[in-house]
Amino acid sequence: PKILFIAHDGKEHLVDGASGQNLMQIATDNMVPSILGDCGGVCSCATCHGYVDPAWIDKLGPKSEEEEMMLDGALNTEPTSRLTCQIVMNDALDGIVVRLPASQI
Ligand code: FES
């Protein structure tokens, strides 16, 4: 399934990921900028923050309490903010669009 990451400067990164991988892994494997993934995907750093396109937000499961807590402490969050390490790719998410913050710090 494909994911379209749109960087803060508007540059588009269309990447392919495997079902079962999380979006942070797929982004870092493809050198997508602004996704750092410092904690390795265990929901404890928030350096994988991205804005999920509103058209896709309902296709994701709800945020866990840990994800809510980490996002509360993250900068520049919006209602569509998610931690990309907590989104696991599957065929239903083929074509998902995620915009990226200018920086994670
Ligand atoms: Fe650390 Fe997502 S990679 S919270």
Backbone and ligand atoms as CSV (ligand in chain L), in Angstrom:
chain,resi,resn,atom,element,x,y,z
A,1,PRO,N,N,0.825,-1.207,0.000
A,1,PRO,CA,C,0.000,0.000,0.000
A,1,PRO,C,C,0.867,1.269,0.000
A,2,LYS,N,N,0.370,2.291,-0.639
A,2,LYS,CA,C,1.149,3.528,-0.783
A,2,LYS,C,C,0.724,4.590,0.236
A,3,ILE,N,N,1.705,5.418,0.552
A,3,ILE,CA,C,1.460,6.534,1.467
A,3,ILE,C,C,2.039,7.777,0.811
A,4,LEU,N,N,1.278,8.856,0.860
A,4,LEU,CA,C,1.798,10.123,0.360
A,4,LEU,C,C,2.119,11.009,1.562
A,5,PHE,N,N,3.408,11.213,1.791
A,5,PHE,CA,C,3.847,12.158,2.817
A,5,PHE,C,C,4.087,13.498,2.131
A,6,ILE,N,N,3.531,14.554,2.695
A,6,ILE,CA,C,3.753,15.891,2.128
A,6,ILE,C,C,4.524,16.711,3.159
A,7,ALA,N,N,5.742,17.057,2.789
A,7,ALA,CA,C,6.611,17.794,3.703
A,7,ALA,C,C,6.090,19.220,3.882
A,8,HIS,N,N,6.592,19.884,4.898
A,8,HIS,CA,C,6.153,21.240,5.219
A,8,HIS,C,C,6.394,22.200,4.044
A,9,ASP,N,N,7.436,21.937,3.257
A,9,ASP,CA,C,7.727,22.810,2.111
A,9,ASP,C,C,6.925,22.423,0.867
A,10,GLY,N,N,6.006,21.470,1.021
A,10,GLY,CA,C,5.148,21.087,-0.093
A,10,GLY,C,C,5.685,19.940,-0.935
A,11,LYS,N,N,6.914,19.525,-0.651
A,11,LYS,CA,C,7.505,18.435,-1.439
A,11,LYS,C,C,6.781,17.122,-1.110
A,12,GLU,N,N,6.415,16.400,-2.151
A,12,GLU,CA,C,5.658,15.163,-1.951
A,12,GLU,C,C,6.580,13.946,-2.000
A,13,HIS,N,N,6.333,13.030,-1.104
A,13,HIS,CA,C,7.099,11.782,-1.055
A,13,HIS,C,C,6.094,10.636,-1.104
A,14,LEU,N,N,5.979,10.018,-2.264
A,14,LEU,CA,C,5.071,8.884,-2.401
A,14,LEU,C,C,5.881,7.615,-2.167
A,15,VAL,N,N,5.549,6.894,-1.130
A,15,VAL,CA,C,6.348,5.717,-0.782
A,15,VAL,C,C,5.439,4.498,-0.650
A,16,ASP,N,N,6.083,3.358,-0.767
A,16,ASP,CA,C,5.369,2.099,-0.700
A,16,ASP,C,C,5.740,1.410,0.604
A,17,GLY,N,N,4.779,0.901,1.312
A,17,GLY,CA,C,5.084,0.186,2.551
A,17,GLY,C,C,4.403,-1.162,2.552
A,18,ALA,N,N,4.825,-2.007,3.462
A,18,ALA,CA,C,4.195,-3.314,3.578
A,18,ALA,C,C,3.113,-3.249,4.653
A,19,SER,N,N,2.036,-3.990,4.450
A,19,SER,CA,C,1.017,-4.089,5.486
A,19,SER,C,C,1.679,-4.649,6.740
A,20,GLY,N,N,1.295,-4.117,7.877
A,20,GLY,CA,C,1.878,-4.584,9.133
A,20,GLY,C,C,2.992,-3.686,9.629
A,21,GLN,N,N,3.584,-2.897,8.719
A,21,GLN,CA,C,4.608,-1.928,9.153
A,21,GLN,C,C,3.891,-0.670,9.621
A,22,ASN,N,N,4.495,0.044,10.563
A,22,ASN,CA,C,3.867,1.305,10.934
A,22,ASN,C,C,4.410,2.430,10.050
A,23,LEU,N,N,3.659,3.524,10.016
A,23,LEU,CA,C,4.005,4.602,9.083
A,23,LEU,C,C,5.346,5.255,9.414
A,24,MET,N,N,5.718,5.282,10.676
A,24,MET,CA,C,7.035,5.848,11.035
A,24,MET,C,C,8.150,4.999,10.421
A,25,GLN,N,N,8.025,3.669,10.534
A,25,GLN,CA,C,9.051,2.783,9.949
A,25,GLN,C,C,9.154,3.018,8.443
A,26,ILE,N,N,8.006,3.093,7.807
A,26,ILE,CA,C,7.995,3.253,6.349
A,26,ILE,C,C,8.625,4.596,5.979
A,27,ALA,N,N,8.313,5.643,6.748
A,27,ALA,CA,C,8.880,6.969,6.463
A,27,ALA,C,C,10.392,6.967,6.656
A,28,THR,N,N,10.859,6.401,7.747
A,28,THR,CA,C,12.305,6.441,7.992
A,28,THR,C,C,13.044,5.540,6.989
A,29,ASP,N,N,12.464,4.404,6.638
A,29,ASP,CA,C,13.087,3.532,5.629
A,29,ASP,C,C,13.246,4.257,4.298
A,30,ASN,N,N,12.352,5.201,4.034
A,30,ASN,CA,C,12.370,5.912,2.747
A,30,ASN,C,C,12.940,7.327,2.861
A,31,MET,N,N,13.608,7.600,3.993
A,31,MET,CA,C,14.242,8.913,4.212
A,31,MET,C,C,13.279,10.084,4.052
A,32,VAL,N,N,12.063,9.892,4.456
A,32,VAL,CA,C,11.109,11.003,4.423
A,32,VAL,C,C,11.540,12.002,5.504
A,33,PRO,N,N,11.663,13.283,5.170
A,33,PRO,CA,C,12.144,14.247,6.165
A,33,PRO,C,C,11.120,14.494,7.268
A,34,SER,N,N,11.609,14.936,8.395
A,34,SER,CA,C,10.786,15.340,9.550
A,34,SER,C,C,10.202,14.193,10.360
A,35,ILE,N,N,10.345,12.982,9.913
A,35,ILE,CA,C,9.894,11.870,10.747
A,35,ILE,C,C,11.160,11.258,11.337
A,36,LEU,N,N,11.315,11.398,12.639
A,36,LEU,CA,C,12.558,10.947,13.259
A,36,LEU,C,C,12.410,9.572,13.903
A,37,GLY,N,N,11.372,9.396,14.682
A,37,GLY,CA,C,11.167,8.079,15.290
A,37,GLY,C,C,12.204,7.725,16.330
A,38,ASP,N,N,12.555,8.710,17.154
A,38,ASP,CA,C,13.638,8.510,18.126
A,38,ASP,C,C,13.442,7.329,19.067
A,39,CYS,N,N,12.216,7.039,19.439
A,39,CYS,CA,C,12.018,5.967,20.430
A,39,CYS,C,C,11.877,4.606,19.772
A,40,GLY,N,N,11.952,4.570,18.454
A,40,GLY,CA,C,11.855,3.281,17.766
A,40,GLY,C,C,10.427,2.789,17.606
A,41,GLY,N,N,9.470,3.654,17.902
A,41,GLY,CA,C,8.075,3.286,17.633
A,41,GLY,C,C,7.296,2.789,18.832
A,42,VAL,N,N,7.782,3.096,20.025
A,42,VAL,CA,C,7.064,2.610,21.210
A,42,VAL,C,C,6.249,3.713,21.888
A,43,CYS,N,N,5.916,4.741,21.136
A,43,CYS,CA,C,5.005,5.778,21.619
A,43,CYS,C,C,5.552,6.536,22.821
A,44,SER,N,N,6.850,6.836,22.802
A,44,SER,CA,C,7.370,7.589,23.945
A,44,SER,C,C,8.268,8.755,23.550
A,45,CYS,N,N,8.177,9.236,22.291
A,45,CYS,CA,C,9.021,10.386,21.940
A,45,CYS,C,C,8.271,11.488,21.194
A,46,ALA,N,N,7.251,11.131,20.449
A,46,ALA,CA,C,6.472,12.074,19.627
A,46,ALA,C,C,7.269,12.702,18.482
A,47,THR,N,N,8.439,12.157,18.138
A,47,THR,CA,C,9.185,12.702,16.990
A,47,THR,C,C,8.737,12.051,15.676
A,48,CYS,N,N,7.619,11.415,15.714
A,48,CYS,CA,C,7.044,10.831,14.493
A,48,CYS,C,C,5.700,11.489,14.192
A,49,HIS,N,N,5.485,12.657,14.775
A,49,HIS,CA,C,4.213,13.369,14.639
A,49,HIS,C,C,3.943,13.783,13.192
A,50,GLY,N,N,2.709,13.535,12.758
A,50,GLY,CA,C,2.286,13.995,11.442
A,50,GLY,C,C,0.805,14.344,11.480
A,51,TYR,N,N,0.357,15.049,10.442
A,51,TYR,CA,C,-1.051,15.441,10.335
A,51,TYR,C,C,-1.725,14.553,9.298
A,52,VAL,N,N,-2.643,13.743,9.753
A,52,VAL,CA,C,-3.333,12.853,8.818
A,52,VAL,C,C,-4.405,13.659,8.079
A,53,ASP,N,N,-4.438,13.497,6.765
A,53,ASP,CA,C,-5.435,14.213,5.975
A,53,ASP,C,C,-6.834,13.905,6.518
A,54,PRO,N,N,-7.675,14.937,6.659
A,54,PRO,CA,C,-9.005,14.722,7.243
A,54,PRO,C,C,-9.810,13.631,6.543
A,55,ALA,N,N,-9.582,13.430,5.261
A,55,ALA,CA,C,-10.337,12.395,4.539
A,55,ALA,C,C,-9.992,10.994,5.035
A,56,TRP,N,N,-8.872,10.871,5.725
A,56,TRP,CA,C,-8.402,9.547,6.145
A,56,TRP,C,C,-8.545,9.301,7.633
A,57,ILE,N,N,-8.792,10.351,8.366
A,57,ILE,CA,C,-8.711,10.226,9.824
A,57,ILE,C,C,-9.717,9.191,10.365
A,58,ASP,N,N,-10.902,9.142,9.736
A,58,ASP,CA,C,-11.921,8.206,10.227
A,58,ASP,C,C,-11.580,6.748,9.929
A,59,LYS,N,N,-10.632,6.536,9.037
A,59,LYS,CA,C,-10.274,5.149,8.709
A,59,LYS,C,C,-9.264,4.571,9.702
A,60,LEU,N,N,-8.789,5.436,10.585
A,60,LEU,CA,C,-7.825,4.969,11.581
A,60,LEU,C,C,-8.565,4.601,12.862
A,61,GLY,N,N,-7.971,3.742,13.620
A,61,GLY,CA,C,-8.544,3.441,14.922
A,61,GLY,C,C,-8.347,4.637,15.844
A,62,PRO,N,N,-9.042,4.634,16.981
A,62,PRO,CA,C,-8.864,5.745,17.921
A,62,PRO,C,C,-7.458,5.749,18.514
A,63,LYS,N,N,-7.070,6.917,19.021
A,63,LYS,CA,C,-5.762,7.024,19.674
A,63,LYS,C,C,-5.776,6.285,21.002
A,64,SER,N,N,-4.671,5.681,21.323
A,64,SER,CA,C,-4.544,5.079,22.650
A,64,SER,C,C,-4.312,6.198,23.662
A,65,GLU,N,N,-4.459,5.860,24.921
A,65,GLU,CA,C,-4.206,6.850,25.966
A,65,GLU,C,C,-2.755,7.336,25.910
A,66,GLU,N,N,-1.831,6.422,25.636
A,66,GLU,CA,C,-0.410,6.798,25.534
A,66,GLU,C,C,-0.204,7.794,24.398
A,67,GLU,N,N,-0.848,7.513,23.271
A,67,GLU,CA,C,-0.681,8.416,22.123
A,67,GLU,C,C,-1.242,9.795,22.462
A,68,GLU,N,N,-2.404,9.841,23.084
A,68,GLU,CA,C,-3.001,11.128,23.497
A,68,GLU,C,C,-2.030,11.888,24.393
A,69,MET,N,N,-1.458,11.177,25.336
A,69,MET,CA,C,-0.559,11.824,26.290
A,69,MET,C,C,0.681,12.383,25.603
A,70,MET,N,N,1.252,11.594,24.698
A,70,MET,CA,C,2.446,12.063,24.001
A,70,MET,C,C,2.118,13.260,23.113
A,71,LEU,N,N,0.971,13.223,22.456
A,71,LEU,CA,C,0.588,14.347,21.594
A,71,LEU,C,C,0.315,15.598,22.411
A,72,ASP,N,N,-0.193,15.423,23.618
A,72,ASP,CA,C,-0.426,16.583,24.495
A,72,ASP,C,C,0.870,17.348,24.740
A,73,GLY,N,N,1.977,16.628,24.779
A,73,GLY,CA,C,3.250,17.270,25.047
A,73,GLY,C,C,4.006,17.677,23.787
A,74,ALA,N,N,3.449,17.356,22.610
A,74,ALA,CA,C,4.152,17.655,21.362
A,74,ALA,C,C,3.844,19.085,20.908
A,75,LEU,N,N,4.727,19.628,20.077
A,75,LEU,CA,C,4.547,20.993,19.583
A,75,LEU,C,C,3.688,21.016,18.323
A,76,ASN,N,N,2.999,22.131,18.128
A,76,ASN,CA,C,2.268,22.390,16.880
A,76,ASN,C,C,1.259,21.305,16.516
A,77,THR,N,N,0.587,20.783,17.505
A,77,THR,CA,C,-0.395,19.750,17.176
A,77,THR,C,C,-1.693,20.394,16.685
A,78,GLU,N,N,-2.420,19.619,15.915
A,78,GLU,CA,C,-3.725,20.021,15.385
A,78,GLU,C,C,-4.683,18.868,15.647
A,79,PRO,N,N,-5.984,19.094,15.426
A,79,PRO,CA,C,-6.932,17.999,15.686
A,79,PRO,C,C,-6.622,16.720,14.898
A,80,THR,N,N,-5.964,16.848,13.755
A,80,THR,CA,C,-5.666,15.658,12.952
A,80,THR,C,C,-4.282,15.086,13.244
A,81,SER,N,N,-3.624,15.595,14.274
A,81,SER,CA,C,-2.288,15.092,14.604
A,81,SER,C,C,-2.348,13.649,15.086
A,82,ARG,N,N,-1.406,12.867,14.611
A,82,ARG,CA,C,-1.246,11.492,15.094
A,82,ARG,C,C,0.245,11.185,15.183
A,83,LEU,N,N,0.545,10.165,15.959
A,83,LEU,CA,C,1.914,9.651,15.977
A,83,LEU,C,C,1.974,8.553,14.921
A,84,THR,N,N,2.840,8.758,13.938
A,84,THR,CA,C,2.818,7.831,12.806
A,84,THR,C,C,3.277,6.420,13.186
A,85,CYS,N,N,3.995,6.299,14.307
A,85,CYS,CA,C,4.399,4.937,14.709
A,85,CYS,C,C,3.218,4.135,15.230
A,86,GLN,N,N,2.117,4.812,15.498
A,86,GLN,CA,C,0.957,4.115,16.042
A,86,GLN,C,C,-0.076,3.787,14.955
A,87,ILE,N,N,0.288,4.067,13.714
A,87,ILE,CA,C,-0.619,3.748,12.604
A,87,ILE,C,C,-0.009,2.587,11.830
A,88,VAL,N,N,-0.692,1.470,11.850
A,88,VAL,CA,C,-0.167,0.281,11.175
A,88,VAL,C,C,-0.792,0.203,9.785
A,89,MET,N,N,0.091,0.055,8.800
A,89,MET,CA,C,-0.366,0.048,7.408
A,89,MET,C,C,-1.193,-1.185,7.113
A,90,ASN,N,N,-2.241,-1.009,6.332
A,90,ASN,CA,C,-3.009,-2.138,5.813
A,90,ASN,C,C,-3.628,-1.696,4.485
A,91,ASP,N,N,-4.188,-2.637,3.763
A,91,ASP,CA,C,-4.672,-2.330,2.411
A,91,ASP,C,C,-5.729,-1.236,2.403
A,92,ALA,N,N,-6.520,-1.157,3.476
A,92,ALA,CA,C,-7.573,-0.134,3.527
A,92,ALA,C,C,-6.987,1.276,3.584
A,93,LEU,N,N,-5.717,1.373,3.943
A,93,LEU,CA,C,-5.085,2.694,4.048
A,93,LEU,C,C,-4.270,3.048,2.799
A,94,ASP,N,N,-4.427,2.247,1.745
A,94,ASP,CA,C,-3.681,2.524,0.512
A,94,ASP,C,C,-4.012,3.926,0.006
A,95,GLY,N,N,-2.991,4.767,-0.131
A,95,GLY,CA,C,-3.202,6.129,-0.616
A,95,GLY,C,C,-3.322,7.168,0.477
A,96,ILE,N,N,-3.175,6.757,1.722
A,96,ILE,CA,C,-3.303,7.706,2.840
A,96,ILE,C,C,-2.343,8.886,2.664
A,97,VAL,N,N,-2.803,10.045,3.076
A,97,VAL,CA,C,-2.019,11.275,2.938
A,97,VAL,C,C,-1.679,11.799,4.343
A,98,VAL,N,N,-0.395,12.022,4.580
A,98,VAL,CA,C,0.063,12.533,5.881
A,98,VAL,C,C,0.941,13.749,5.630
A,99,ARG,N,N,0.578,14.877,6.225
A,99,ARG,CA,C,1.409,16.088,6.106
A,99,ARG,C,C,2.363,16.129,7.296
A,100,LEU,N,N,3.521,16.737,7.053
A,100,LEU,CA,C,4.572,16.696,8.064
A,100,LEU,C,C,4.828,18.075,8.663
A,101,PRO,N,N,5.152,18.123,9.925
A,101,PRO,CA,C,5.496,19.409,10.530
A,101,PRO,C,C,6.858,19.897,10.002
A,102,ALA,N,N,7.125,21.190,10.188
A,102,ALA,CA,C,8.390,21.757,9.717
A,102,ALA,C,C,9.553,21.073,10.406
A,103,SER,N,N,9.369,20.796,11.683
A,103,SER,CA,C,10.405,20.083,12.409
A,103,SER,C,C,9.744,19.416,13.611
A,104,GLN,N,N,10.452,18.496,14.217
A,104,GLN,CA,C,9.849,17.778,15.346
A,104,GLN,C,C,10.299,18.379,16.675
A,105,ILE,N,N,11.105,19.456,16.615
A,105,ILE,CA,C,11.580,20.007,17.880
A,105,ILE,C,C,11.269,21.487,17.988
L,1,FES,FE1,FE,8.473,7.648,19.196
L,1,FES,FE2,FE,6.437,7.410,17.519
L,1,FES,S1,S,8.494,6.956,17.165
L,1,FES,S2,S,6.411,8.112,19.552
